[in-house]
Amino acid sequence: MIDNDNSEATYPSVLVVDDEPDNISLMEAYLALDYNIITAYSGEQALEKVQIEIPDLVLLDMMMPGINGHEVCKTLKDDPQTCDIPIVMFSALEKREGHMKCMHAGADAFLEKPIDAVQLANTIRALIERSKNE
């Protein structure tokens, strides 16, 4: 995206959180052309990174050791500084079960693994656009 007030390109930032490096690499491959990617390999690391640089969107795995995706989502949604950040959670859980758990935690969207690149791009684009218009 080109910022008309500045000649430099500006990209929305997406924090990708997953304990599996291969999954993060895949998400980076899907998103790197259109977004500034920030990575975290645990829930703890995700919460630390959000304090340093508030992303435009968080892409969050549900199942991680330590602080899991539900806890990260709830923590971010309960904090006035981060409550408006759109959160997309993903999991290999059955769609209905995963969707209900994610919505209960406050997530804005749920995607099933394996992630479909087109669905991912459309979901992220729509949520970032919606959050800018609110």
C-alpha positions in Angstrom: 0.0 0.0 0.0 1.4 3.4 -0.9 1.0 6.3 1.6 0.1 9.4 -0.5 1.6 11.7 2.2 4.9 9.9 2.0 6.8 8.3 -0.9 7.6 5.2 1.2 5.5 2.1 1.1 3.7 1.3 4.3 2.4 -2.1 5.2 0.1 -3.2 8.0 1.8 -5.3 10.5 0.7 -8.9 11.3 1.9 -10.8 14.4 2.1 -14.5 13.5 2.1 -16.7 16.6 2.7 -20.5 16.4 5.1 -22.8 18.3 5.8 -24.6 15.0 8.5 -22.8 12.9 7.3 -24.5 9.7 3.8 -23.0 10.2 5.3 -19.5 10.8 7.4 -19.9 7.6 4.3 -20.9 5.6 2.4 -17.8 6.9 5.3 -15.6 6.1 5.3 -17.0 2.6 1.6 -16.3 2.2 1.7 -12.8 3.7 5.2 -11.2 3.2 4.4 -9.3 0.0 1.5 -7.4 1.6 2.3 -7.2 5.3 5.1 -6.4 7.8 5.4 -9.8 9.5 6.3 -10.0 13.2 6.8 -13.5 14.6 6.4 -15.1 18.0 7.0 -18.8 18.8 5.0 -18.9 22.1 2.1 -17.2 23.9 4.6 -15.6 26.3 6.6 -14.2 23.4 3.5 -12.9 21.6 2.4 -10.9 24.7 5.9 -9.4 25.0 6.1 -8.5 21.3 2.6 -6.8 21.5 4.0 -4.5 24.2 6.9 -3.5 22.0 5.0 -3.0 18.7 1.2 -3.1 18.6 0.4 -5.0 15.3 -2.6 -4.2 13.1 -3.7 -7.9 13.4 -2.7 -11.0 15.3 -2.7 -14.4 13.6 -2.7 -16.9 16.5 -2.5 -20.7 16.9 -4.9 -22.1 19.5 -2.8 -25.0 20.7 0.6 -24.0 22.2 2.5 -25.1 25.3 2.6 -22.7 28.1 0.3 -19.8 27.5 -2.1 -21.1 24.8 -3.9 -19.1 22.1 -7.1 -18.7 24.1 -5.2 -17.2 27.0 -3.3 -14.8 24.7 -6.5 -13.8 23.0 -8.3 -13.2 26.2 -5.4 -11.2 27.6 -5.2 -9.0 24.6 -9.0 -8.4 24.4 -9.2 -7.6 28.2 -6.4 -4.9 27.9 -7.7 -1.4 26.8 -4.4 -0.9 24.9 -4.9 -3.9 22.7 -8.6 -4.8 22.8 -9.3 -3.4 19.3 -6.6 -5.5 17.6 -8.3 -8.0 15.3 -7.4 -11.6 16.2 -7.6 -14.5 13.8 -7.2 -17.8 15.6 -6.4 -21.1 13.8 -6.3 -24.7 14.7 -6.5 -28.3 13.4 -9.6 -28.8 15.7 -12.9 -29.6 14.1 -14.4 -26.4 12.7 -17.4 -26.1 15.0 -15.5 -26.9 18.2 -12.6 -24.6 17.3 -14.9 -21.8 16.2 -16.8 -21.8 19.4 -13.7 -21.9 21.6 -12.1 -19.0 19.6 -15.2 -16.8 19.8 -15.5 -17.4 23.5 -12.0 -16.1 23.9 -12.9 -13.0 21.9 -11.3 -13.8 18.6 -12.6 -12.0 15.5 -12.2 -15.0 13.2 -11.3 -18.7 13.1 -9.5 -20.6 10.4 -9.0 -24.3 10.1 -5.7 -25.9 9.5 -4.4 -26.5 6.9 -4.8 -22.8 6.2 -6.1 -21.8 2.7 -4.0 -18.9 1.4 -6.9 -17.2 -0.3 -9.2 -17.5 2.7 -6.4 -16.2 4.9 -5.7 -13.2 2.7 -9.3 -12.3 2.5 -9.9 -12.6 6.2 -6.9 -10.5 7.1 -7.7 -7.8 4.6 -11.3 -7.6 5.7 -10.5 -7.4 9.4 -7.7 -4.8 9.0 -10.0 -2.7 6.7 -12.9 -2.9 9.3 -10.6 -2.0 12.2 -9.3 1.1 10.3 -12.9 2.2 9.6 -14.1 1.9 13.2 
